[in-house]
């Protein structure tokens, strides 16, 4: 798979700030042979776009981005999503008439219909975002049906379909996506379980038994959501900075990270983990054990066919991410029958997983009507 990164660069405009697609080098791009759906992944700094045709083939093999401008407010952000939509059609030589729907994902929390939480979120902190219907706004802007998922659910859906292929409709999976927080997704029968309010799959806020995870004198981790001892309070960048690193630096007072501001030190920790630093391995070991506890709960609740792990740890050096996945597996308590029927795997194509999962959701939504 090609790894070249396509970006969208600014173009001077006297009337408005606009962006045009620029390609670092020529990559594999296919034109559609049938109708298509578009996937748009909205992030804190960039949007990522892709095109999926009716046969299940993606028309781009790499990341295609433009600035998301979410900090400029809803109007600018929706316009940038529309720009990303137009740019990906141009790149793939796809006529607008062939597009049946658009899949959109954003960070949560948001309702199942794509209405941002009334309290906002990390990416949508401005008051103008609170309770904003981003799905509906994009649908009105581009004049096509828009199918919404949060970003973790989209990544989980893509991992599921990529892993199981044609067997995806008959399988189930659970995915934990480790980032600033801990997102997740539950897929049953090839479809994301969204829940009545769109809040299903918020795996980061599942409270877990802490025996075997924490040291005897270690304080119970606190989550920004108000819970104590949930998965996100341990297995997230925020959990490292707020809970784990301050404790372990007391154990390793001469460690180089003790000289850095705590948030910077938290971001640097993965590099030390890749070098098998004892402090880093202790922290990441606790994260892996916490996810193992989460997957144990999932095993008794949904009994999935696969357990997927995604996030920053997947972007780490191969030996480190394999160690982390193995540690998660070792601390997931499965019955013999479950061990024989399930698998553990990393979320593939992580930087593209959101857009691709959003496209898969759109394809599944419109496929019955297109037959």
Order of alpha helices (4+ residues) and beta strands (2+ residues): beta-beta-beta-beta-beta-alpha-beta-alpha-beta-alpha-beta-beta-beta-alpha-alpha-alpha-beta-alpha-alpha-beta-alpha
